[in-house]
């Protein structure tokens, strides 16, 4: 499970605080599937917590740099981006029991409790029904 306060901005800023330069980070921030590379200006805005237009290529590029410099998984980067730019109600990220290597991110509605062990059990049961035992 990730820390609910962890955002994409905090991950990038932590990397800078650890001594990674803007140029070095930018050089590694390349989406491995598309070759997309965000500008240093966009990366800087993210590090400052400013609003930017999120898209899968941008998240993948940042995940490449964060993976290279801080060993952060793409799934953790995706959850942090979701938490910051889509909803702060991301409550849990865990590997799927039904499909190893697939991650489940749960989001809860206002006024409801975050997913706990009972919720994970229900999701695991649904996965078994959908995918069988693997």
Secondary structure, 3 states (H helix, E strand, C coil): CCCCCCCHHHHHHHHHHCCCCHHHHHHHCCCCCCCCCCCHHHHHHHHCCCCCCCCHHHHHHHHHHHHHHHCCCHHHHHHHHHHHHCCCCEEEEEECCCCCCCEEEEECCCCCCCCCHHHHHHHHHHHHHHHCCC
